[in-house]
Amino acid sequence: MIRPEPAAPAAPPARRGRRSLVWIGLLAAAVGAYVSYGPFRARVAEAARQAAREQTDLRREAALAAGGYDEDGFTRKVAALPGEWLWAHPEQGQTFEEFLGKPPLVVSPDAPQQAFVIQPLTPLRPHAEAIMEPCREYMARFFTRPCALADSVELPAEAYLPERQQYDAAKLLSWLAARRPADAVSFTALCDQDLIAPGLDHFVFGLGRFSSGLGCYSFWRFWHPGVEPTLYLRRTLHLLNHEVGHAFGLAHCIHYGCSMNGANSLAEADAQPLHFCPRCLRKLQHCFGFEVVARYRALQTFYADQGLEADAAWVAARLAHLAETGRSTPWDE
């Protein structure tokens, strides 16, 4: 017969107390590591993005030193680096004639649908709520149409994917289309949650319907502790003018450094300008019929007021060049 092993004697009370203290200490260390891991990971990620931006900037500066500016001060597109959008997606671009053939969404002065409407979708973190009004003002100045900020509504539960902890952007877009105001030529939803699109296994910054004026976009990945407020705002403004540009029929730009360039990463997007190049600006002007100089002046004031000094300086230089040359547009009429 196999005899059971005798039970080990119980530890003295003092030893049990010391063991308890050890376990409590280990648990506290684990909790502390977990709590600090998020901000640490965010700082590491931002440092990596900054390094990528600096590498891209050096590459761009070398190209510009070789004559990368055209006569109007726009940056010509240089060969894509490995990992950049055009390296992975060798697009052919879009001529003005191809743009007209879509056809684009054109807003005539007497059209009944005049307003741009931004629909905030809650929940929104405080820093996201803080940029809603600047986004509204920017849309009005960039696209030269009145822009309204609708009352916030909650993200629809039916679009949430609990297994991914993301929202289905396609479902959000369909939900949004059914709620589009009658006078909205552009209806743009902004949310502070992560999005995913059908057929993709990671995330998207947003989804829009080409030439429809309809889109849903997320700035969830634009902010983390340590991000400057002006960078956070600039990322959101870039997302807006790029994606709404698509919603009015503009394809990706391959000719200049332009807000309509594709981006394969946040670092690549950060290195892109907020402005449209002459080709893309001509397409946008066809949609809205604005006066280029008046639009530039409105944008210069906005950028200066928001602390976007480099963007304000760029617009000021374009205004000075147009005045010196006696031209009203940066493209040949």
C-alpha positions as CSV (number, residue, x, y, z in Angstrom):
1,M,0.0,0.0,0.0
2,I,1.3,3.4,-0.9
3,R,1.3,5.7,2.0
4,P,0.5,9.4,1.5
5,E,3.4,11.8,2.1
6,P,3.0,13.5,5.4
7,A,1.8,17.1,5.2
8,A,4.5,19.7,5.4
9,P,4.5,21.6,8.7
10,A,2.7,24.9,8.6
11,A,5.0,27.9,8.3
12,P,5.4,29.9,11.4
13,P,3.2,33.0,11.6
14,A,6.2,35.4,11.1
15,R,7.3,33.5,8.0
16,R,3.8,33.6,6.5
17,G,3.7,37.3,7.1
18,R,7.0,37.8,5.3
19,R,5.7,35.7,2.4
20,S,2.5,37.8,2.2
21,L,4.5,41.0,2.1
22,V,6.7,39.6,-0.7
23,W,3.6,38.6,-2.8
24,I,2.0,42.0,-2.1
25,G,5.2,43.7,-3.3
26,L,5.3,41.6,-6.4
27,L,1.7,42.4,-7.2
28,A,2.2,46.1,-6.7
29,A,5.2,46.0,-9.0
30,A,3.2,44.2,-11.7
31,V,0.4,46.7,-11.4
32,G,2.8,49.6,-11.6
33,A,4.5,48.1,-14.7
34,Y,1.1,47.6,-16.3
35,V,-0.1,51.1,-15.6
36,S,3.2,52.7,-16.8
37,Y,3.4,50.5,-19.9
38,G,0.8,52.3,-21.9
39,P,2.4,55.8,-21.7
40,F,5.8,54.2,-22.2
41,R,4.7,52.4,-25.3
42,A,3.1,55.6,-26.6
43,R,6.3,57.5,-26.0
44,V,8.3,54.9,-27.8
45,A,5.9,54.8,-30.7
46,E,6.0,58.6,-31.0
47,A,9.8,58.6,-30.9
48,A,9.8,56.1,-33.7
49,R,7.4,58.2,-35.7
50,Q,9.5,61.3,-35.1
51,A,12.6,59.5,-36.3
52,A,10.8,58.4,-39.4
53,R,9.6,62.0,-40.0
54,E,13.2,63.3,-39.6
55,Q,14.5,60.7,-42.1
56,T,11.8,61.6,-44.6
57,D,12.5,65.3,-44.1
58,L,16.2,64.8,-44.8
59,R,15.3,62.9,-48.0
60,R,12.9,65.7,-49.0
61,E,15.5,68.4,-48.3
62,A,18.0,66.6,-50.6
63,A,15.5,66.4,-53.3
64,L,14.5,70.1,-53.0
65,A,18.2,71.1,-53.1
66,A,18.3,69.5,-56.5
67,G,15.5,71.7,-57.7
68,G,12.4,70.2,-56.2
69,Y,10.3,73.4,-56.1
70,D,8.3,74.6,-59.1
71,E,8.2,78.3,-59.9
72,D,5.1,78.8,-57.6
73,G,6.8,77.3,-54.6
74,F,5.0,73.9,-54.5
75,T,7.1,70.8,-53.8
76,R,7.5,68.4,-56.6
77,K,6.9,64.8,-55.6
78,V,10.1,62.8,-55.4
79,A,10.6,59.0,-55.7
80,A,8.9,57.1,-52.9
81,L,10.9,55.6,-50.2
82,P,10.5,51.9,-49.2
83,G,7.4,51.6,-47.0
84,E,5.8,54.8,-48.3
85,W,2.4,54.9,-50.0
86,L,3.5,55.1,-53.6
87,W,6.2,52.5,-53.0
88,A,3.4,50.0,-52.0
89,H,0.7,51.4,-54.3
90,P,2.2,52.7,-57.6
91,E,-0.8,54.8,-58.6
92,Q,-1.2,56.6,-61.9
93,G,-2.7,59.8,-60.7
94,Q,-5.8,61.6,-62.0
95,T,-5.8,64.2,-64.7
96,F,-8.2,67.1,-64.7
97,E,-10.1,65.4,-67.6
98,E,-10.3,62.2,-65.7
99,F,-11.6,64.1,-62.7
100,L,-14.3,65.7,-64.8
101,G,-15.3,62.3,-66.2
102,K,-16.3,60.8,-62.8
103,P,-18.2,63.2,-62.6
104,P,-17.2,65.1,-59.5
105,L,-19.7,66.5,-56.9
106,V,-20.1,70.2,-58.0
107,V,-21.8,72.8,-55.8
108,S,-23.2,75.7,-57.8
109,P,-23.9,79.0,-56.2
110,D,-27.6,78.5,-56.5
111,A,-27.7,74.9,-55.3
112,P,-30.2,74.1,-52.6
113,Q,-27.7,72.0,-50.7
114,Q,-25.1,74.5,-49.5
115,A,-24.0,73.6,-46.0
116,F,-21.2,71.4,-44.7
117,V,-22.3,69.5,-41.5
118,I,-20.0,67.9,-39.0
119,Q,-21.6,65.2,-36.8
120,P,-19.7,64.5,-33.6
121,L,-20.1,60.9,-32.4
122,T,-19.7,60.3,-28.7
123,P,-17.9,59.3,-26.5
124,L,-15.3,61.9,-27.1
125,R,-12.2,62.4,-24.9
126,P,-11.7,66.1,-23.6
127,H,-8.9,66.8,-26.2
128,A,-11.2,65.6,-29.0
129,E,-14.1,67.7,-27.8
130,A,-11.8,70.7,-27.8
131,I,-11.1,70.6,-31.5
132,M,-14.7,70.3,-32.7
133,E,-15.1,74.0,-33.2
134,P,-11.7,74.6,-34.9
135,C,-12.6,71.7,-37.3
136,R,-15.9,73.3,-38.1
137,E,-14.2,76.7,-38.8
138,Y,-11.5,75.0,-40.9
139,M,-14.0,73.2,-43.1
140,A,-15.8,76.4,-43.8
141,R,-12.6,78.2,-44.8
142,F,-11.0,75.3,-46.7
143,F,-14.1,74.4,-48.8
144,T,-15.5,78.0,-48.8
145,R,-19.0,76.9,-47.7
146,P,-20.9,77.4,-44.4
147,C,-20.2,74.6,-42.0
148,A,-22.4,73.6,-39.0
149,L,-21.6,71.5,-36.0
150,A,-24.5,69.2,-35.3
151,D,-25.5,68.1,-31.8
152,S,-23.5,65.1,-30.6
153,V,-25.0,61.6,-30.9
154,E,-23.8,58.3,-29.6
155,L,-22.0,55.8,-31.8
156,P,-24.6,53.2,-32.9
157,A,-24.2,49.9,-31.0
158,E,-24.9,47.9,-34.1
159,A,-21.7,49.1,-35.7
160,Y,-19.5,47.9,-32.7
161,L,-17.4,44.7,-33.1
162,P,-16.7,43.5,-29.6
163,E,-14.3,40.8,-30.6
164,R,-12.1,43.6,-32.2
165,Q,-13.0,46.5,-29.9
166,Q,-13.5,48.5,-33.1
167,Y,-16.3,50.0,-35.0
168,D,-17.2,48.9,-38.5
169,A,-16.7,52.0,-40.7
170,A,-19.0,50.6,-43.5
171,K,-21.9,50.2,-41.1
172,L,-21.3,53.6,-39.7
173,L,-21.4,55.1,-43.2
174,S,-24.7,53.4,-43.9
175,W,-26.1,54.6,-40.6
176,L,-24.9,58.1,-41.4
177,A,-26.4,58.2,-44.9
178,A,-29.9,57.6,-43.4
179,R,-29.4,60.6,-41.1
180,R,-28.0,63.1,-43.7
181,P,-29.6,66.5,-43.3
182,A,-31.5,67.7,-46.4
183,D,-29.4,70.8,-46.8
184,A,-26.0,69.1,-46.3
185,V,-23.8,69.0,-49.4
186,S,-21.2,67.3,-47.2
187,F,-22.0,65.3,-44.1
188,T,-19.0,64.3,-42.1
189,A,-19.0,62.2,-38.9
190,L,-16.0,62.5,-36.5
191,C,-15.5,59.9,-33.8
192,D,-12.9,59.2,-31.1
193,Q,-13.0,55.4,-31.5
194,D,-11.0,53.0,-33.6
195,L,-12.4,52.0,-37.0
196,I,-12.0,49.1,-39.3
197,A,-13.3,48.5,-42.8
198,P,-14.5,45.3,-44.5
199,G,-11.6,43.2,-45.9
200,L,-8.9,44.8,-43.8
201,D,-7.3,43.2,-40.7
202,H,-6.0,46.3,-38.9
203,F,-7.6,49.8,-38.9
204,V,-8.6,52.7,-41.0
205,F,-8.7,56.4,-40.3
206,G,-12.0,56.7,-42.0
207,L,-14.2,55.7,-44.9
208,G,-16.1,57.9,-47.4
209,R,-18.2,57.5,-50.5
210,F,-16.5,58.8,-53.6
211,S,-18.1,61.9,-55.1
212,S,-20.9,61.8,-52.5
213,G,-19.9,64.3,-49.8
214,L,-20.4,61.6,-47.2
215,G,-17.8,60.2,-44.8
216,C,-17.0,59.0,-41.3
217,Y,-13.5,59.5,-39.8
218,S,-11.6,58.8,-36.6
219,F,-8.9,60.6,-34.8
220,W,-8.5,57.9,-32.2
221,R,-4.9,57.2,-33.2
222,F,-3.8,60.8,-33.4
223,W,-3.4,61.4,-29.7
224,H,-1.6,60.0,-26.8
225,P,0.1,61.5,-23.8
226,G,2.9,63.8,-24.9
227,V,1.5,64.8,-28.3
228,E,1.4,68.6,-28.8
229,P,-2.1,70.0,-29.2
230,T,-1.1,71.7,-32.5
231,L,0.1,68.4,-33.9
232,Y,-3.1,66.7,-32.8
233,L,-5.2,69.4,-34.5
234,R,-3.1,69.4,-37.6
235,R,-3.4,65.6,-38.0
236,T,-7.2,66.0,-37.8
237,L,-7.3,68.9,-40.3
238,H,-5.2,66.9,-42.7
239,L,-7.5,63.9,-42.4
240,L,-10.6,66.1,-43.0
241,N,-9.4,67.9,-46.1
242,H,-7.9,64.8,-47.6
243,E,-11.0,62.5,-47.1
244,V,-13.5,65.2,-47.9
245,G,-11.5,65.8,-51.1
246,H,-12.1,62.2,-52.0
247,A,-15.8,62.7,-51.2
248,F,-15.9,65.4,-53.9
249,G,-14.1,63.3,-56.5
250,L,-10.4,63.9,-56.1
251,A,-8.1,60.9,-56.3
252,H,-4.7,60.6,-54.7
253,C,-2.1,63.1,-56.0
254,I,1.3,61.8,-57.3
255,H,2.7,65.0,-58.7
256,Y,3.4,67.3,-55.8
257,G,3.8,67.3,-52.0
258,C,0.0,67.7,-51.4
259,S,-2.6,67.0,-48.8
260,M,-4.1,64.6,-51.4
261,N,-1.0,62.3,-51.3
262,G,-1.6,58.8,-50.0
263,A,0.0,57.8,-46.7
264,N,1.0,54.4,-45.5
265,S,1.7,55.5,-41.9
266,L,1.1,58.3,-39.5
267,A,4.7,59.5,-39.9
268,E,4.3,59.8,-43.7
269,A,1.0,61.7,-43.2
270,D,2.7,64.0,-40.7
271,A,5.3,65.0,-43.3
272,Q,2.7,66.0,-45.8
273,P,1.4,69.6,-46.2
274,L,-2.1,70.8,-45.4
275,H,-2.4,72.6,-48.7
276,F,-3.6,71.2,-52.1
277,C,-1.1,71.4,-55.0
278,P,-2.1,73.4,-58.2
279,R,-3.6,70.4,-59.9
280,C,-5.8,69.4,-56.9
281,L,-6.7,73.0,-56.0
282,R,-7.9,73.5,-59.6
283,K,-10.2,70.4,-59.2
284,L,-11.5,71.8,-55.8
285,Q,-12.1,75.2,-57.4
286,H,-14.1,73.5,-60.1
287,C,-16.4,72.0,-57.4
288,F,-16.9,75.3,-55.5
289,G,-16.0,78.2,-57.7
290,F,-14.1,80.1,-55.0
291,E,-11.6,82.9,-55.5
292,V,-8.2,81.5,-54.7
293,V,-6.7,84.6,-53.1
294,A,-9.7,85.2,-50.8
295,R,-9.6,81.5,-49.7
296,Y,-5.8,81.7,-49.1
297,R,-6.3,84.8,-46.9
298,A,-9.0,83.1,-44.8
299,L,-6.8,80.0,-44.3
300,Q,-3.7,82.1,-43.4
301,T,-5.7,83.8,-40.6
302,F,-7.0,80.5,-39.3
303,Y,-3.5,78.8,-39.3
304,A,-2.0,81.8,-37.4
305,D,-4.8,81.8,-34.9
306,Q,-4.4,78.1,-34.2
307,G,-0.6,78.3,-33.8
308,L,0.1,76.5,-37.1
309,E,2.9,78.8,-37.9
310,A,4.6,76.9,-40.7
311,D,1.3,76.5,-42.6
312,A,0.5,80.2,-42.1
313,A,3.9,81.1,-43.4
314,W,3.5,78.9,-46.5
315,V,0.1,80.5,-47.4
316,A,1.6,84.0,-46.9
317,A,4.4,83.1,-49.3
318,R,1.9,81.9,-51.9
319,L,-0.1,85.1,-51.5
320,A,3.0,87.2,-52.0
321,H,4.0,85.2,-55.1
322,L,0.6,85.6,-56.7
323,A,0.7,89.4,-56.0
324,E,4.2,89.7,-57.4
325,T,3.2,87.8,-60.6
326,G,-0.2,89.4,-61.0
327,R,-1.9,86.0,-61.1
328,S,-5.1,85.0,-59.5
329,T,-4.4,81.2,-59.4
330,P,-1.3,79.0,-59.1
331,W,-2.3,77.1,-62.3
332,D,-2.4,78.3,-65.9
333,E,-5.9,79.5,-66.8
